[in-house]
Amino acid sequence: MGLAKTEMFTDEQNKVSLFAKVFGHPARIAILQHLFKINSCVCGDLVNEIGLAQPTISQHLKELKNLGLIKGNVEGTSVCYCIDSENWTAMKSVMSQFLDQDVSKTSCC
């Protein structure tokens, strides 16, 4: 069996790609912005805040949680979510290294 396409690339390239994917939907950006704005855990009021259906919000939360940018704790019948500060810092480091690359001043085209 051949290599999975992601195995052809470095760990860093795969990480940047996953982070870019998670930032590729405005609902996930809105969720993250809301979590930063309230600076605490949110338990269930994201539907009213974001304006999407609960299953859609849940799917976006799952994507953010799978990547480790948020974490969730079960409280009664709901799950409360907040930013995972350690993983957020690690993500910023990976993305900063990638985005801080610059093109040399020489003209190539």
C-alpha positions in Angstrom: 0.0 0.0 0.0 1.2 3.5 -0.8 1.9 6.4 1.6 -1.0 8.5 2.7 -0.7 11.9 1.1 0.0 13.6 4.5 2.9 11.2 5.1 4.8 12.8 2.2 5.1 16.0 4.1 6.9 17.1 7.3 5.2 17.3 10.7 5.4 21.1 10.5 3.8 21.2 7.0 0.9 19.0 8.3 0.5 21.1 11.4 0.3 24.4 9.4 -2.2 22.7 7.0 -4.5 21.6 9.9 -4.4 25.0 11.5 -5.2 26.7 8.2 -8.1 24.3 7.7 -9.6 25.0 11.1 -9.3 28.8 10.4 -10.9 28.3 7.0 -14.5 28.7 8.2 -15.9 31.9 9.6 -18.0 30.0 12.2 -14.9 28.6 13.9 -13.3 32.1 13.9 -16.5 33.5 15.5 -16.5 30.7 18.1 -12.8 31.4 19.0 -13.4 35.2 19.1 -16.3 34.7 21.4 -14.3 32.5 23.7 -11.5 35.1 23.8 -14.0 37.9 24.4 -15.8 36.3 27.3 -12.4 35.0 28.7 -14.1 32.1 30.4 -15.9 28.8 29.5 -19.1 28.9 27.6 -21.8 26.4 28.3 -24.4 26.3 25.5 -25.1 29.9 24.6 -23.1 29.7 21.3 -26.3 29.1 19.2 -27.6 32.5 20.2 -24.2 34.1 19.9 -23.1 32.6 16.5 -26.6 32.3 15.0 -26.2 28.7 13.6 -28.1 25.6 14.4 -26.9 23.5 17.4 -25.7 20.5 15.2 -23.6 22.9 13.1 -22.1 24.6 16.2 -21.4 21.1 17.6 -19.5 20.1 14.4 -17.4 23.3 14.5 -16.6 22.7 18.2 -15.6 19.2 17.4 -13.1 20.4 14.8 -11.7 23.0 17.2 -11.5 20.4 20.0 -9.9 17.7 17.8 -7.1 20.1 16.9 -6.7 21.0 20.6 -7.4 24.7 20.3 -10.3 24.4 22.7 -11.1 22.0 25.5 -14.4 20.9 27.0 -15.7 19.8 30.3 -19.0 18.1 31.0 -21.1 20.0 33.5 -24.5 18.4 34.1 -26.2 17.9 30.7 -24.0 20.3 28.8 -20.4 20.6 27.8 -18.5 23.8 28.6 -15.8 25.0 26.2 -12.9 27.3 26.6 -9.6 28.1 24.9 -6.8 25.6 25.6 -4.1 28.2 26.3 -1.2 25.8 26.1 -2.2 24.5 22.7 -3.1 28.0 21.5 0.4 29.2 22.3 1.9 26.2 20.5 -0.3 26.9 17.4 0.8 30.6 17.4 4.4 29.5 17.4 4.0 27.1 14.5 2.0 29.6 12.5 4.3 32.6 13.3 7.3 30.6 12.0 5.5 29.9 8.8 4.0 33.4 8.3 7.3 35.2 9.2 8.9 33.9 6.1 9.7 36.6 3.6 10.5 36.6 -0.1 13.9 37.9 -0.9 14.2 41.3 -2.6 15.5 39.8 -5.8 13.1 39.6 -8.7 12.5 36.0 -9.9 9.7 36.5 -12.5 
